[in-house]
Amino acid sequence: MIYLYTLIYAFLLLGYFPLFLWKFNCKRKERLDLSSRLALKLPLPSPRGQPCLWIHAVSVGEVLSLQSLVEKWKGLHPEWRLLVTSLTPAGLKVAKEKLLKAEVRPIPIDLPCCLQRFFKRVKPSLLALTESEFWPNLIWVAHKNSVPVILINGRMSERSFQRIKKFRLFFLPFLKLIDLFLVQSLIEKQRLIEIGVAEEKIRITGNLKTEIKLPLFTDEERAKFRKKMGLSSKEKIITAGSTHPGEEEILLRAFIELKKYKSEYRLIIAPRHPARWAEIANLCSQLSVHWQRWSLIKNKNQEENLDKSSWEVLIVDTLGELPFFYFLADLTFIGGSLVQRGGHNLLEPAFYGKPIIFGPHMENFLFLADYFLERQAALKVANQQELVEIWSHREEELFMRIGERAKKALTELEGATDKTIACIEEIIKRISQKKKEEEII
């Protein structure tokens, strides 16, 4: 099975390579670092006798979830080498900025020859995959090198569950090579058991993202940027984060309807992929809504403030600034939930104590969505009309209470980092004991 997968993967890689190269190097202006991807440029070898924990996080969200884990691990085990790999250039950039106590490298492509060179050089003691990074050759090569593999912050969306379940005969042999699954909730545990993973290999440790470290902004910063954006003290902001195609039109039409009742509101749209800003701008123009790009405001001189009437909708066309716009907001909306994309992380607005609203499609964050709804810490809408009704609600105190409960709900979820570290230490102890027994024999 592994040979068939490798053959298909290599064939697809060759076919799509020019597209990848154009997408990253030309369109996004991001460096792909091919020599590292092919394991031609390798990290320094691990010093003899030094244990190494290798954590793989696919992109930005997964990298950010590791902040507390990396800091606490290095505090408890300074003698360990800590290596973090990521797949995307954005993930690598954020890892280098946020995970200062870890060594950051690109993950080699999922081919045995490349991975074997990486394993031979680094000699990891333990490989930890994050969320749902089930790369067959990565798991297989780890097994061949006698490196235990665990899953941390394990998450399995309904879509992933159905796909893995459908191709169970392919995935299950690799999943069985994973020594321990540390998952976010009972939902993931039940889905893994249904696929065929042994129950004794699964533990619920919570969501590492609940302990995410976000920037703390001041009231002075809020006032400064509101002035720069041309906002008066009476005007309010709705931030819609991580939106998708088809969703922006619903949000814009709801916003146009809202303006009939509450003219003081402005809408900030932060698309999941900022490169789509022109598409959203065109949509605004079609609906006769005044729009502006964030990058143009951001790059203005401090003395230059926007005219009050210059925009109704602000389009965020930069990466990594969504937390700031959640901080600025009076109301927040979670993108990917009005269209069938499974929703996005609602923990960032909760961190800032903001009222959270999302649509009917939160399948990728089902546990969190239900958790917040049960505690009246979020509001759920089914369609555009319900969104207008919520947005136009006259009781401002209702929104304040929802925001307060959201922050409290987030605090109640903390503890995942300590549980995860305890499980990692347990499996390391087990490995150490096994090696001692083998030496005696």
N, C-alpha and C positions, 0 to 999 in steps of 0.2 A: 504493500500500500504506500509506504514512504517513497519508494522509487517512482511510482506512478505520479504521486504528488510533485516530486522534485522535477520530473520531466515536464509536466504541465506548467509548473511555476516558472521554470527556466524559459520555456517557449513563450509564455505570456510576457515575461520580463523583457525578452529580446524584442517582441512585437511592440510593446508600449514604451520602450526606452526613449525613443526620440520625443514622444509626447511628454514624458516626465521631465526630460531635459529642458524642453521648451517651456513647460509650465513653471518650473522652479527658477531656472536661470534667466529666462527672457521675460515671461509674463510677470512673475512675482518678484523678480530681481533677488532671489534667495539662492545662496550657495548650496549645492547638493552634496558636495564633498565626496566625490566618487571613490577616491582612493581609500577613504575610511569605510565606505559602504561595501567595497569589495575586499576589505580586510587586508589591503596592501599597506596602508598606514595604520599601525597598531598602537595601543596604549603601551606605556612602560610595563615591563614584566613585574608581577607582584614579588616583593622581596621574599626570600626563602623563609618559610615558617610563618609569614604574615597571613592571617585569614582574610578572606575577601567576600563581602556581601555585594552581589550584583543585583540591582533593581532595574527593571525595564518598564518605562512609561511611554505610551505611544505618542502623546501630544501634550498641548498646554494644560488642559484640565487635569489630566493624570499627574503631570509634573507638579502642579500647584498643590495637589492633594498630599504630596510627600513632604511638605515643608516641616511640619511638626515631627514627623517620623525621622527624617534625616537628622534634625537638630538633636532630638532625644537619643537617638541611636549612638551618635558620635559622642554625646555626653556620657553615656553609659559604657560605651566600648570604643574608646579612643584608639586602641591598638589595632582595630579592624580597618582595612581598606574598604572604602565605600564608593562603588562605581554605579553611576546612573546613566542609562542609555535611553535615547528617544528616537523615534522614527522621523518626525517632521522637523524642518529647519526652525519653525516657530517654537516647537517644544524644546529644542536644544538651546535656543536663545533665552527662553524663560528659565530653563534649568540652570544655565550659567549665571543668570542674574539673581535667582532666588535660592538655589541650593549651594550655597557657598562652601559648605563643609563636605561636599561630595565632588568626586571627579566625574566630569560629564563627557560622554562620547556618543557619536552616532551608532546606532545598532547596525551591524552588517546585514546584508540582504539574506533572506531565508534559504540559503543554499549550504549544504553540508561542508563544502570545501572552505567557504568564507568563514562560517561559524567555527569550524574546527581550529582554524588559525587563531581566531579570537580567544577561544577557550584555552588553547595551549599556551597562549601568551599571558592571559590574565589569571588562570588557574583559580576560578571562583570556588568558594566553599559552599555557597548557596546561591541559587538563582530565584529571585522573586519577581513574578509577573504581576502587573497591575490590571485590575478590572476584568477584561475579557480578552487578553492578549494570548490567544491559543495558537501560536505559530508552530506548526508540526515539526519542522526541522530543528527549530530552536530547542524544543522540548526533547526531541529525539537525540540530538547531539549532546545535550546536557546529560541525558541518561547514559549514553555511550561513554561519557567521561566520568561517570559515577558522581555527578553533581546533583544533589537533591533539588527539586523544583517545588515551589509553593506559589499559590495565587493569593495576593493580598488585595483588599478592598474589592473583592469579587463582585461583579455586577453582570446580570444576564437579562437583557431586555426581552420582551415578548417576541420580537422579530428574530433576535439571535437564538432564542430558545427553540423556536419553530424550525429555523434553518439547521441547527445542530441536531435536533431531534429527527429531522428528515434524513440527514446524512449521518445518522448515528454510527453506522458500521465503519465509516471513515474516521470520525472524530473520537469515538470512545477509546480505541487503543492508545491514543495520545493522552487523553484525559486521565487514563489509568496510570500513566507514568508520572503524574503530578502527585507529590507526597501529601500535600495538605491544601485544602481550600478554605481561605478565610474570607467569608462573604458578608455582604452588607445587611442582609435581612433574611427572614424566613422564606420569602419568595424565591430568592436565589437558591437556597438550600433545597427546597422542594423541587425546583426545576432540575437541579443537578442530579438529585436522586432519581427523578423520572427518566433522565437520560441514561442512567446506569452507574453513576459514581457512588461508591460505598459511603453510607451515612457516617461511619466513624471517621472518615477523612474530611468531613465538613464541619466548620465551626462558624458561628455567627459572631463577628467582632465589631460590627457597625461600619459606618461610613467615614473614611478618613477625611472626606471633604467637609465634614461638619466642624473640623478643627483647622480649616483653611485660614491662612494669615492674609488679611486684606489691608490695604493702606488705610490709615486713620487720618481723615481730613479735618480741618478746623473750620470754625464758623467764618473766620477771616477769609479762608480760601473759597468758601461757598459765596460770600458776598462779592469777592473779587471777580469770580467767574460769572456770576449772575450779571454783574455790571458789564463785563466784557461781552456778554451775550445779548445785552440790550433788554434785560428783564427788570421790571419794577418789583417792589416788595410784595405787591398784591398778586402777581402772576404765579401760576403753579405749573409744575412739570409732571408729565407722564413719561416714563422711560419704558420703552418696549425693547427688551434685550434678546439677542440671538434669534432674530426673525428670519423667516424663509419665504421663498417665492410663493405667491398666492395669499400669503398672510398679510403682507403690507397693505394690499388693497382693502382687505376687511378692516384693518386698523384705521386706515385713512378715512374710509367711509363712516366708521363709527365716530372718529374724531370730528369730522365735518358736522355730523348730527349733534355731537356734544356741544360744539361751539354755539349752537342755537340757544342752549340753556346756560352754558358757562363759558363766556367769552374769554375769561382770564387764563384758560389752559393753553399750554404749548405741548407739542408732542416731540419726543426724541426717539428716533428709530436707529437702533444699532444692529444692523444685519449680521447674521452668523458669519457671512463672508463679506467683509468691507468692500471688496472689489465690485460688489453689486450696487454701489451707491448711485451710479448713473441710471441704472434701471429704475431705482426707487424715485430718483429725481424726476425722471420722465413721467412716472405715474403721478407724482404730485402735480406736475404741470398740466397733465390731462384732466385732473380733478380741480384745477384752479386753486391749488393750495400753495402759498408762498413757502419756499424751502431754502435752506442754506446748508453748506457742507461744514462739518466741524473743523476740518484741517485749515480752512480759510480763516475761521474765527481764531483758532488756536495760534496761528502764526502771525496774527496782527500785532502791532506794537502795543505796549501796555496803555499808551495814551489813546489808542483808537478803540472806541466802544461802538457796538452796532446800534443802528437806529432801531427804535422800539418796534417799528412796523416791518422790519426787514425779513422776518421769518415767522412762520407758524409751526413748521416742521423742521427739525434739525436732523440731518443724516450723518451718522458717525461713520467716517470713512478711514478710520485708523484702527490698529490692533491694540489690545491690551488695556483699553481705557473704560471698559464697561463698568467696573466697580465705581469709578468716579461718577458716572452718570446715574447709577443706582443711588449713590450718596446724595446727589443733587435732587433726586425725584421726590415728589409728594405721593405719587402712585407708581407702581411698577407692574409690568406685564411680562410674563415668561413666554418667549417665542417658541415656535415649533409645536405649539399646543392647540392652535386653531386650525392647523392643517395636520395631516397625518405624518408627522416627523417624530413623534414620541416625546416632545417637550425637551426642556433643558434644565440645568441646575437652578433651583430656587433658593439655594443657601446664601448666595451673595446679597440679594436684597434683604434677606432675613438678618444677616450680619449687621446691616445698617438700620435695622428696626423699621423697615418700610412695608407698607401694605402690599400684599402679593395677590395678583390675579392671574389665573391661567385658564386655558380652554379645556376641551374634553379629551385631548390627546396627550396624556402624560405617561404613556406606557413605559417609557425608559426610566422614569423616576416614580414609579407607582407607589412604592413604600413611602417615600417622602411626601408625595402629593396627599396620600391618605392620612399620613401622620399630621400634617399641618391642617388639613380640613377638619379632622377629629378634634383638634384643639382650637378651632375657630381662628387659626393663624393665617388663613388664606381664603380666597374666594374663587369659586369655579363658575365659569360661564359656558354656555353651550353654543352660542352664536353671536353674530354682530349685534343684534337687538339687545340681548342680555348684557353685552359689554357696555353699550350706551347707557342702559339703566343703572349699572353699577357705577360707571364713571360720573354720571350726573346726580348721584346721591347727594342730598343736601346736608346730611349729618357728618360733618368733618370729624367729630369725635369718634365715630364708628371706625374710620380709617386709622386714626391714631391708636385705637385699642387693638386693631388687627396687627399693626406694625409692632406694638409692644409684645403681643403674644407670639409673633413670628420670632422675635429676638429670644424670647424665653424658650420657645420650642427648640431653637437651635442649640441653646445652652444645655438643654436636657439630653441632647443627642451626643454630647461629648464623651470621650472615653475610648474611642476606637484606636487611637495611637498606642495607648498603654496596653490594650488587649492584644494588638498586633505584635508589638515588641515582645510581650510575654510568650506568645506562640512561636515567634522566631527563635527566641532564646531556648525554648523547650526543644525544638527540632534540632538546634545546634548541639544541645546537650546530648540528645539521643544519638546524633552522628558521632560525636566525640566518644561516647561510651562504646558504640559499635566498633570504632577503630581500635580502641584499647583491647577489646575482646579479641579482635582479629590478630593483633600483635602478639597476644598471649598464646593463641593457637599456633 
